[in-house]
Amino acid sequence: SDLLLWLKENKVDLVYYSHDQNRDPELCCCYSRREQLTFVAGPDHPLCREKQVSLQTLLQQPLIVTERSGICYQRLRALAAERGLTLQDTVEVDNTRAISEMVAQGMGCAFLPEYSVSRDVRHGTLRVIPVEIPPQTYYSQIVYRKDKWAAPYMQALIEKIRQARPEE
């Protein structure tokens, strides 16, 4: 929220952030990619063997969570609140790679962006936990003020990101 405020105050030129899709009429969204969140655990975790797991059951497990200001934690907290549940036994780590490694070693479960764990899931070091919730999506997006000229360095950065992670 600070970054978007600074953008509107013309203190920064461009913001790359993850949240719900931008609907602010003052901002131009020049890149948007839909992302999926998923629950994961190590391959030997008992919940990975279940066909369906309730959110209540999952939340009784030790959780390794991202920083509290991030989309993963905020969405997890909202899912819990919608069902009258609370998060407990959480360890906060601000690096998704570190969280993946901790979870792979059996230290708990995590709720992370699918793109950040897809390689580990393919290699079998992590498994997806089939939790009974609707798909959880958000958008990685780049925005700037509509009244701002997109300088060549801004356009170059946007193009680099598009090449690395094409829009859907």
C-alpha positions as CSV (number, residue, x, y, z in Angstrom):
1,S,0.0,0.0,0.0
2,D,2.9,2.4,0.6
3,L,4.3,1.7,-2.9
4,L,0.9,2.6,-4.5
5,L,0.7,5.7,-2.4
6,W,4.2,6.7,-3.4
7,L,3.3,6.0,-7.0
8,K,0.3,8.4,-6.8
9,E,2.5,11.0,-5.1
10,N,5.0,10.7,-7.9
11,K,7.8,9.5,-5.6
12,V,8.2,6.2,-7.6
13,D,7.8,5.7,-11.3
14,L,6.6,2.1,-11.5
15,V,5.4,-0.6,-9.1
16,Y,5.5,-4.3,-9.6
17,Y,3.2,-5.9,-7.0
18,S,1.0,-8.9,-6.2
19,H,-2.6,-8.4,-5.2
20,D,-6.1,-8.4,-6.6
21,Q,-6.4,-7.0,-10.1
22,N,-5.8,-3.3,-10.3
23,R,-9.0,-1.3,-10.8
24,D,-7.7,2.1,-9.9
25,P,-8.6,4.5,-12.7
26,E,-5.6,6.7,-12.0
27,L,-3.2,3.8,-12.7
28,C,-2.2,2.2,-16.0
29,C,-1.7,-1.5,-15.7
30,C,1.0,-2.4,-18.3
31,Y,1.5,-6.0,-17.3
32,S,-0.8,-8.5,-15.5
33,R,-0.3,-12.2,-14.9
34,R,-2.8,-14.3,-13.1
35,E,-1.2,-16.4,-10.4
36,Q,-2.4,-19.4,-8.3
37,L,-1.8,-20.1,-4.6
38,T,-1.5,-23.6,-3.4
39,F,-0.9,-25.5,-0.2
40,V,2.2,-27.7,-0.1
41,A,4.0,-30.1,2.2
42,G,6.9,-32.5,2.1
43,P,6.2,-35.8,0.2
44,D,5.9,-37.8,3.4
45,H,3.3,-35.5,5.1
46,P,0.1,-37.5,5.9
47,L,-2.2,-34.8,4.4
48,C,-0.6,-35.3,1.0
49,R,-2.1,-38.8,0.9
50,E,-5.7,-37.6,1.5
51,K,-8.2,-37.1,-1.4
52,Q,-9.5,-33.9,0.2
53,V,-8.5,-32.0,3.3
54,S,-10.6,-29.4,5.1
55,L,-9.1,-26.0,5.8
56,Q,-9.8,-26.6,9.5
57,T,-7.7,-29.8,9.4
58,L,-4.9,-28.1,7.5
59,L,-4.8,-25.1,9.9
60,Q,-4.2,-27.5,12.8
61,Q,-0.8,-28.3,11.3
62,P,2.4,-26.2,11.9
63,L,2.5,-23.6,9.2
64,I,5.4,-21.7,7.7
65,V,4.0,-18.5,6.4
66,T,5.3,-15.5,4.3
67,E,5.6,-12.0,5.7
68,R,2.3,-10.8,7.1
69,S,2.0,-7.9,4.6
70,G,2.2,-10.3,1.6
71,I,-0.6,-11.7,-0.5
72,C,-0.1,-15.3,0.6
73,Y,-0.5,-14.6,4.3
74,Q,-3.3,-12.1,3.8
75,R,-5.2,-14.6,1.7
76,L,-4.6,-17.4,4.1
77,R,-5.8,-15.3,7.0
78,A,-8.9,-14.2,5.1
79,L,-9.8,-17.8,4.2
80,A,-9.5,-18.8,7.9
81,A,-11.6,-15.8,9.0
82,E,-14.3,-16.6,6.5
83,R,-14.7,-19.9,8.2
84,G,-14.3,-18.7,11.8
85,L,-10.9,-20.3,12.1
86,T,-7.6,-18.8,13.3
87,L,-4.0,-19.3,12.3
88,Q,-1.8,-20.9,15.0
89,D,1.6,-22.4,15.2
90,T,3.0,-20.3,12.5
91,V,6.6,-19.5,11.7
92,E,7.2,-16.4,9.6
93,V,9.9,-16.5,6.9
94,D,10.2,-13.8,4.2
95,N,11.7,-16.0,1.5
96,T,9.6,-18.5,-0.5
97,R,12.6,-20.6,-1.4
98,A,13.5,-21.0,2.3
99,I,9.9,-21.9,3.1
100,S,9.9,-24.5,0.3
101,E,13.1,-26.1,1.7
102,M,11.8,-26.1,5.3
103,V,8.5,-27.7,4.2
104,A,10.3,-30.3,2.1
105,Q,12.2,-31.3,5.2
106,G,8.9,-32.0,7.0
107,M,8.8,-28.8,9.2
108,G,5.2,-28.0,8.3
109,C,2.9,-26.9,5.6
110,A,2.9,-23.7,3.5
111,F,0.6,-21.7,1.2
112,L,2.6,-20.3,-1.6
113,P,2.4,-19.2,-5.2
114,E,2.2,-22.1,-7.5
115,Y,5.0,-20.8,-9.8
116,S,7.4,-20.7,-6.8
117,V,6.9,-24.4,-6.0
118,S,6.1,-26.0,-9.4
119,R,9.6,-27.2,-9.9
120,D,9.8,-28.8,-6.5
121,V,6.4,-30.5,-7.1
122,R,7.6,-31.8,-10.5
123,H,10.7,-33.2,-8.8
124,G,8.8,-34.7,-5.9
125,T,10.4,-32.8,-3.1
126,L,7.1,-31.1,-2.4
127,R,3.5,-32.3,-2.8
128,V,0.3,-30.3,-3.2
129,I,-2.2,-30.7,-0.4
130,P,-5.8,-31.0,-1.8
131,V,-7.5,-28.5,0.4
132,E,-11.3,-28.0,0.0
133,I,-11.3,-24.4,-0.9
134,P,-12.1,-22.5,-4.2
135,P,-9.0,-21.8,-6.4
136,Q,-7.1,-18.9,-4.9
137,T,-5.8,-16.5,-7.5
138,Y,-4.2,-13.1,-7.5
139,Y,-2.3,-10.9,-10.1
140,S,1.3,-10.0,-10.5
141,Q,1.1,-6.7,-12.2
142,I,3.1,-3.6,-13.1
143,V,1.4,-0.2,-12.8
144,Y,2.3,3.4,-13.3
145,R,0.3,6.7,-13.2
146,K,-1.8,7.3,-16.3
147,D,-0.6,10.8,-16.6
148,K,3.1,9.7,-16.5
149,W,5.3,9.3,-19.5
150,A,6.6,5.7,-19.8
151,A,10.4,6.4,-20.1
152,P,12.5,4.0,-22.1
153,Y,14.0,2.5,-19.0
154,M,10.5,1.7,-17.8
155,Q,9.5,0.2,-21.1
156,A,12.7,-1.9,-21.1
157,L,12.0,-3.3,-17.6
158,I,8.4,-4.1,-18.5
159,E,9.6,-6.0,-21.7
160,K,12.2,-7.9,-19.7
161,I,9.5,-9.1,-17.2
162,R,7.2,-10.0,-20.1
163,Q,9.9,-12.1,-21.7
164,A,10.7,-13.9,-18.3
165,R,7.1,-14.4,-17.3
166,P,4.6,-13.9,-20.3
167,E,1.2,-12.6,-19.6
168,E,-1.7,-15.0,-19.7
